[in-house]
């Protein structure tokens, strides 16, 4: 093609047609510029498609990770509800000075159950290592960052503090008043804690203080954090689903 254009220019010059040569040269330049612009547009289109493909994969990975977090929180909520109900029951029962019954061992076992919240950071860490701006929707990108910052800081710290409180209790209060922690049959996942002396346990102000405080901590460190995480998840999940539809 280049040789073809060169031959035409040479013919025009040899025939002394400088005016036509000039017009032809200008036309050729315009064609070259148009060709470059078209090539640039094609490259840009290809790059945009590549970025869209990357973004779609990332969003699908985020959806999977966030859904896994939500499933874990749902499972943890069932444990939380069991523990909270046992705390409420024991506080009311013991303050009413009611006698020991065999069912109490299950409620004591429930208050000592430790659990936490699980967050899958793998997709978020992978995105940070590349470029957070691969998420083109600025609002969604900001909400994703907020979700994982909350998970890294508040959620993790609060659940760790709750676990530490139970660990401290196991070395002090529980070891003083119970024969062991979390005895019982594994297959039915029903934990038990049998008091050494129920009468002495009822009189122990330190235990009642711990039980009431644990109930408050259960709300602030577990339930409140879980609810906030669920709210953030619901918001992000809807946005991600919308973005995935747009990209497809």
N, C-alpha and C positions, 0 to 999 in steps of 0.2 A: 504494500500500500504506500509506504514511504517512497519507494522507487518510482511508483506511478506518479505521485505528486511532484517529485523532483523533475521527472521527464517533462511534465507539463510546463513547469516554470522555465526549464531550459529552452523549450520550444518557443515560449512567449518572448524570452529575451533575445533568442537568435533571430526572431522575426521582427524585432524592434518594437514590439507592442508593450512598451513600458507601462502605459496606463492600465491596460488589461492585467499586466503582471502584478501591479500594485493592488488592484482590486482582488485579484486572485489570492495574493499573499495575505491580505486582510481577512478574506473569507476563510482561508486555511487556518489562520490564527483563531478565528472565531470557532471553527469546527474543533480545533484542538482544545480550546477552553471549555466548550460544551462537553466534549468527551471527558475532560478531567472532572467537570462538575458532576456528570453522570456517574463516573467511577466513584467519586467521593460519596454521592448519595447512596450508591449500592453498598459501599463499605459501611456507611452509617447505618443503613437498614440492616445489614448483616450483624453489625455490632449490637444494635438495639434488639434484634432477635435473640442474639446470644445472651444478652443481659436479661431479657424476659424469661428465657429458658432457665437461667441461673436463679432468678428471683422466684419463679414458680416452684422449683425444686426446694429452695430454702423455705418458702411458705408452707409447702407440704410437710417438710421435716418439722417445722415449728408446730404445725397443727398436730402432728403425731406426738411430739414431746409434751405439748400442753395438755392434750387429751389424757396422756399417761399420768401427768401430774394430777389432773382432776379425778381420775379413777382412784388414785392412791389417797387423795384427800377424802373422797367419799367413804373409802374403807376405814380411814382413820376416824372419821366423824362417828361411825358406829361404835368404835372403841371409846371415843370421847364421851358420847352420850351415856354409855354403860357406866363409865367412871363417875360422871357428874351425878347420875341418879343414885349411885351407891353413896356418894358423899352426902347428898341431901338426906338420904334415908338414914345414914348412920348418925348424922348430927341431930336430927329430930328424935331418933330412937334413943340415943344415949342421953340426951338432955331431958328426956321424959323418964329416965331411970327405969327403963324396962329391962326385964331379965334376959339373960343370954339364950339364944336359940341357935340351932345348928346352921340355919341359913345365913347367919351373920358372917360366917367364915368366907362366904362368896363375896359379900360386900367389902370386907376388909381386903380380900384379894384383888378386887377391882380397883380400889383406890391406889394400889401400888403398881398398877400396870403402867409401863412407860411406852410411849410411842411418839412419833414425830411426823414431820411433813417431808415429803420427798419431791425434789425438783430436778428435772433433767436439764442440765446446763449445756449439753454437748452441742446442740445446734447453735445456741447463742454464742458459745466460745468459738465455734467454727466461723460464724459470721463476723465476729469481732476481729478474728485473725485476717480476714479478707478486707471487707469494707462494709460498715453498717449501712452506708448509703445505697447498697444493693437493694434494700427495701425502699422502693421509690415513693411510697405513700408516707409523707412526713409525719402525719398523725399516728399512723400505725407503728412506724419506727420508734417514735417517742414512747408510745404505750408499751411496746415490747421491752424497751430499755427500762421503763419504770417497773414492769412486772419482775424482771430478773434482779434489779437492784433491791426491790422489796424482798425478794426471795433470799438474796445473798446476805442482806443486813438484818432487817427486822425479823423475818420468819425464822431464819436459821438461829439467830441469837436467842430469840424467845423460847423456841423449842429446846435449845441446848440448856437454857437456864432452868426450864421445867425438869429436864432430865437430871440436872445437877442437884436440884432440891430433893428429888426422890432418892438419888444416890446418898445424899447426906442423911436422909431419914432412915435409910436401910442400915446405916452404921450406928445410928443413935436410937431413935424412937422405936423403929421396928424390931431391931435386935433386942431391945429391952423388954418388949411386950409380946412378941410372937415367937412361936417355935421355929418357924422358917418363913421365907418369902416364896410366894408363887408355887406352893405345892399343889398337887392335884394331877389330874389325868390330862395328858397332852392331846389325846385324840379328840376330846370334846372342848378343848381350849377353855376350860373353866378353872380359873385360878382360885386358890384357897389360902387363907391365912388365919390360923387358929390362935386366939389369945392364950397366953400362959395363965393369966388371971384376969378375967373380964371385970371383976369388981375393982381391981387396982387400975385397970385401963380407964375405966369411967372416971376415976378420981384424978387421973393425971391431966393437969391443966395444960401441960406442954403438948400432949397428944391432941387435945381438943383445939388448941391454938394452931397446931400444925394442920389439922384436918380442915378447919375453916379457912386458913390461909391458902391451903392447897386448892380449895374450891375456887377462891378468887383468882389464883394463879392459873388455874385450869381455864378460866374464862379469858383472861388477858393474854396468856402465853399460847393458848391453843385455839379456843373457839373464835376469838376475835381475829386472830391471824388467819385462820382457815377461811372465815367469812370474807375478809379483805382479799385474800388470794383468789377466792371464787369469783368475787366481783370483777377483779382485774382480768381473770381468765375469760369470763363471759363477754366482756367488752372486746378483748383482743380476738377471741374466737370468731365473733361475728364479722369483724373487720377482715380477718384472714380469709374467711369463706368468700366474702365479697371480692377481695383482691384476686383470689384464685379463679373465680368466674370471669373476671375481667381479662386476666392474662391468658385464659384458655380461649 
